[in-house]
Amino acid sequence: MALMITTALIAHHSTNDIYDESKTIQIAGKVVAWRLVNAHPYLTIEVVTDGKAERWDLSFGGSAAAPLKRQGYTPETFKVGEIINARGNPALSKDVRGILIRGGVTRQNGTRVP
């Protein structure tokens, strides 16, 4: 029974089949929303490419709010309108604008977040 529960939890929090972990990209954009909530915190930024604005969802993986808080994230870590840079694995789906943060997030001045 414990094995079944463990397997279900791993599958639920797995990033397999969602992000292309063989590729790493870097994007920059304006923060649209930041919510440090359970079950999954979310960060949304607006990225402008070739004059077209697109919203990107930035994921911290299966992290709930508590592990991110232990790393130093707070509800005030990101301010709507600020420009940030993020590095990570892009979403596999061509119809989804998303990134699994792997290389961290920096502010426009190069300061690492958090």
C-alpha positions as CSV (number, residue, x, y, z in Angstrom):
1,M,0.0,0.0,0.0
2,A,2.8,2.5,0.9
3,L,4.5,1.8,-2.5
4,M,1.2,2.7,-4.3
5,I,0.9,6.0,-2.4
6,T,4.5,6.9,-2.9
7,T,4.2,6.2,-6.6
8,A,1.1,8.3,-6.9
9,L,2.7,11.2,-5.1
10,I,5.8,11.0,-7.4
11,A,3.6,10.9,-10.5
12,H,1.5,13.8,-9.2
13,H,4.6,16.0,-8.7
14,S,6.6,14.9,-11.6
15,T,7.6,17.3,-14.4
16,N,8.1,14.5,-16.9
17,D,6.0,14.9,-20.0
18,I,5.3,18.5,-19.2
19,Y,8.7,20.2,-19.8
20,D,11.6,19.5,-22.2
21,E,14.3,18.8,-19.7
22,S,16.8,18.3,-22.5
23,K,16.6,22.1,-23.4
24,T,17.3,25.2,-21.4
25,I,16.0,28.6,-22.4
26,Q,16.2,32.1,-20.9
27,I,13.3,34.5,-21.1
28,A,12.7,38.0,-19.8
29,G,9.5,39.7,-19.1
30,K,7.2,41.8,-16.9
31,V,5.6,40.2,-13.8
32,V,1.9,40.0,-14.3
33,A,1.1,37.8,-11.2
34,W,2.9,36.2,-8.3
35,R,1.0,34.0,-5.8
36,L,2.8,32.1,-3.1
37,V,0.0,29.7,-2.4
38,N,-0.5,25.9,-1.9
39,A,-0.8,23.6,-3.7
40,H,1.4,25.2,-6.3
41,P,2.7,28.8,-6.2
42,Y,2.7,30.5,-9.6
43,L,4.5,33.3,-11.4
44,T,3.2,34.7,-14.6
45,I,5.2,37.1,-16.8
46,E,4.5,38.9,-20.1
47,V,7.2,38.3,-22.7
48,V,7.3,40.5,-25.8
49,T,8.7,38.8,-28.9
50,D,8.7,40.4,-32.3
51,G,6.2,43.0,-31.0
52,K,3.7,40.4,-29.7
53,A,3.1,40.1,-26.0
54,E,2.6,36.5,-24.6
55,R,2.0,35.4,-21.1
56,W,4.3,32.7,-19.8
57,D,3.7,30.6,-16.7
58,L,6.9,30.0,-14.6
59,S,6.8,26.9,-12.6
60,F,8.9,25.9,-9.5
61,G,8.1,22.3,-10.2
62,G,6.2,20.4,-7.6
63,S,7.2,22.9,-4.9
64,A,4.5,23.9,-2.5
65,A,4.7,27.3,-0.7
66,A,6.6,26.0,2.3
67,P,9.8,24.9,0.5
68,L,9.9,28.1,-1.4
69,K,9.4,30.1,1.8
70,R,12.4,28.2,3.3
71,Q,14.4,29.3,0.3
72,G,13.5,32.9,1.1
73,Y,10.5,33.5,-1.2
74,T,7.7,35.7,0.2
75,P,4.4,37.0,-1.1
76,E,6.3,40.2,-1.8
77,T,9.3,38.6,-3.7
78,F,8.0,39.7,-7.1
79,K,6.2,43.0,-7.8
80,V,3.7,43.3,-10.6
81,G,5.3,45.3,-13.4
82,E,8.9,44.5,-12.5
83,I,11.1,43.0,-15.2
84,I,12.7,39.6,-14.4
85,N,14.8,37.0,-16.2
86,A,14.2,33.3,-15.8
87,R,16.2,30.3,-17.0
88,G,14.8,26.8,-17.3
89,N,13.2,24.0,-19.3
90,P,10.5,25.0,-21.8
91,A,7.1,23.4,-21.9
92,L,6.9,20.4,-24.3
93,S,3.5,21.5,-25.8
94,K,3.9,24.1,-28.6
95,D,0.6,25.6,-27.5
96,V,1.8,26.4,-24.0
97,R,4.1,29.2,-22.9
98,G,5.7,27.9,-19.8
99,I,9.1,27.2,-18.2
100,L,10.2,25.0,-15.4
101,I,12.7,27.2,-13.5
102,R,16.1,25.4,-13.3
103,G,18.7,28.2,-13.6
104,G,17.0,30.6,-11.2
105,V,15.4,34.0,-11.5
106,T,17.2,37.3,-11.6
107,R,16.0,40.9,-11.4
108,Q,16.7,43.3,-14.3
109,N,19.8,44.5,-12.5
110,G,21.2,41.0,-12.3
111,T,20.4,40.3,-8.6
112,R,19.5,36.7,-8.0
113,V,16.0,36.0,-6.5
114,P,15.4,35.4,-3.7
